Amino acid sequence: MVAEIAKTTRFERVRYAQCWEDADVLVDALAVRPGGTYLSIASAGDNALALVGAGAGRVIAVDLNPAQIACLELRVAAYRCLSHGEFLELLGQAPSGRRLCLYARCRSGLSRAAREFWDGRPALVRRGIARCGKFERYLALFRRAILPLIHSRATVSELFRLETEEARERFYAERWMNRRWKLLCRLFFGRPALGRFGRDPNFTRYADEPVWHSLQRQLPRALVTQRPAENPYLQWILTGRFRTALPWALRAENYARIRANLDALEWRCSAIEDVLAELPSGSVDGCNLSDVFEYVSPAAYESVLAELARCGSPGARLVYWNVVVDRHRPESMRGRLRPLTLDAARLHASDKAFFYRNLVIEEVCP
Ligand SMILES: C[S@@+](CC[C@H](N)C(=O)[O-])C[C@H]1O[C@@H](n2cnc3c(N)ncnc32)[C@H](O)[C@@H]1O
C-alpha cells in the first residue's frame, strides 16, 4: 500500500532536522514499559531515541523519507562514537569548526545509503545536522528577517528572564503582542509562506483554519503560562539555539541511557501503513505518530487507525498531535480505542512544542 501523502508530495530532502514534538510529553503519554515494543515515526530521530532511552525493549522507527532515515542513522552513530559535547557540536547546538571531522568518526557506523547521503552533502554537515532541514531554515528565516522588524534582541532576552506569570502576562499584552507581530506573523505563518518555505502545501490540505489562527491561540501558553527559560523549542525559534533547556534526547543525563540501549532501535524507510501490515496482531505496546494524520483524508486516517488498533496490545497507547485538523478516534471504533482525555489535556498544558492545538492519547481496549 502506498501512503496517501506519498502520492502527492516529494520526500527526498531533509524536511525536519530535529523533532518538533515535545519528547517529555511523548515519554509520559506512552508510559514506556521496560522491555515493551514501540512504533515511532522517525522524523529526525530524537523522539524515537527518547523511547530507547526511556527503556523500551524494541523501537521500530519508520519514515517514508530516506533523508529522515539518514538523519536518524547519523544520530545513532553519533551516540555510539561521540561524547555528549561532541554530539551537540555535530547537531549544531554548540559552536564548532570541526563538524566534518566529527562526521568522519561516525561515518563507518552508517549504512551505505546513509553514508552516500551525508557524503554528498558536506555543507549540511558543516551547518549542523539538526539545523539543515527545510523547516529549520524556515524558522531561521523568521528569526533573521522577520523578528528583528518586530522586537529588539533586548526584548527577546527579557522574555526569557521574566520569572513570574504575572510579569509575563503584562509583558505579553503590553510589549510582545503589538501590531507588527500580528501582521508579520499572519503573513509569515500563513498558508502560502508556510506551505512553500516551511512544510509543504499538501500538508494543510485538510486544514479547518489557518495555521496562524491556531498558533495565536497557543502562544500565551508558551510565553505566559509556561516558563520560556525552560522551553527549548521556543528558545530555538526565537534565538536560534537551545539556551537554558534541551529536548529530552539531547540532555546530558539521558545521553548514556540512550547509548546503553541503542540495540533496541531498528528503522524502516517505508510508509507506516506498510510496516503495520507486516506486524502481528497485539504486538505493539505504544505508538508515536507525530502529526501524520493531519496530512491525510479522514478515510485514510481511519484505515491506519484500525490497523494500529489491531497491532496494539491491550492497554497500548497511540499518541498523536493536531495543528489545524481534528483527528481523533471515530465513534465507529468505540469498542477498540478508548480516549484518555484527561491525560491528554494535562500533557497538552505542559507541551513545550506549543504549536499543536491538541494532543490525542488513545488506548487499545482489552
Ligand atoms: C508528520 S511530519 C511532522 C513534523 C512536524 N510535527 C510538523 O508538524 O511540521 C514527521 C515525519 O513524518 C513522516 N511521515 C509522514 N507521513 C508518513 C507515513 N504515512 N509513513 C511514514 N512516515 C510518514 C515525514 O516524512 C516526516 O519526516
The ligand as an SDF file (V2000), in Angstrom:
LIG
                    3D

 27 29  0  0  0  0  0  0  0  0999 V2000
    4.4020   14.1300   10.1080 C   0  0  0  0  0  0  0  0  0  0  0  0
    5.9170   15.0340    9.9270 S   0  0  0  0  0  0  0  0  0  0  0  0
    5.5980   16.2390   11.1680 C   0  0  0  0  0  0  0  0  0  0  0  0
    6.5910   17.2110   11.5840 C   0  0  0  0  0  0  0  0  0  0  0  0
    6.0880   18.3680   12.4470 C   0  0  0  0  0  0  0  0  0  0  0  0
    5.3760   17.8700   13.5780 N   0  0  0  0  0  0  0  0  0  0  0  0
    5.2080   19.3230   11.6790 C   0  0  0  0  0  0  0  0  0  0  0  0
    4.0600   19.4710   12.0500 O   0  0  0  0  0  0  0  0  0  0  0  0
    5.6280   20.0020   10.7490 O   0  0  0  0  0  0  0  0  0  0  0  0
    7.1140   13.9720   10.6090 C   0  0  0  0  0  0  0  0  0  0  0  0
    7.6190   12.8810    9.7020 C   0  0  0  0  0  0  0  0  0  0  0  0
    6.5610   12.0210    9.3200 O   0  0  0  0  0  0  0  0  0  0  0  0
    6.9230   11.3970    8.0780 C   0  0  0  0  0  0  0  0  0  0  0  0
    5.6940   10.8120    7.5240 N   0  0  0  0  0  0  0  0  0  0  0  0
    4.5720   11.4430    7.1260 C   0  0  0  0  0  0  0  0  0  0  0  0
    3.6370   10.5510    6.7330 N   0  0  0  0  0  0  0  0  0  0  0  0
    4.1790    9.3070    6.8950 C   0  0  0  0  0  0  0  0  0  0  0  0
    3.7210    7.9800    6.6630 C   0  0  0  0  0  0  0  0  0  0  0  0
    2.4920    7.7570    6.1950 N   0  0  0  0  0  0  0  0  0  0  0  0
    4.5440    6.9420    6.9330 N   0  0  0  0  0  0  0  0  0  0  0  0
    5.7930    7.1780    7.4120 C   0  0  0  0  0  0  0  0  0  0  0  0
    6.2810    8.4090    7.6470 N   0  0  0  0  0  0  0  0  0  0  0  0
    5.4910    9.4670    7.3950 C   0  0  0  0  0  0  0  0  0  0  0  0
    7.5220   12.5580    7.3010 C   0  0  0  0  0  0  0  0  0  0  0  0
    8.4000   12.1050    6.2900 O   0  0  0  0  0  0  0  0  0  0  0  0
    8.2570   13.3340    8.4100 C   0  0  0  0  0  0  0  0  0  0  0  0
    9.6230   13.0030    8.4350 O   0  0  0  0  0  0  0  0  0  0  0  0
  1  2  1  0
  2  3  1  0
  2 10  1  0
  3  4  1  0
  4  5  1  0
  5  6  1  0
  5  7  1  0
  7  8  2  0
  7  9  1  0
 10 11  1  0
 11 12  1  0
 11 26  1  0
 12 13  1  0
 13 14  1  0
 13 24  1  0
 14 15  1  0
 14 23  1  0
 15 16  2  0
 16 17  1  0
 17 18  1  0
 17 23  2  0
 18 19  1  0
 18 20  2  0
 20 21  1  0
 21 22  2  0
 22 23  1  0
 24 25  1  0
 24 26  1  0
 26 27  1  0
M  CHG  2   2   1   9  -1
M  END
$$$$
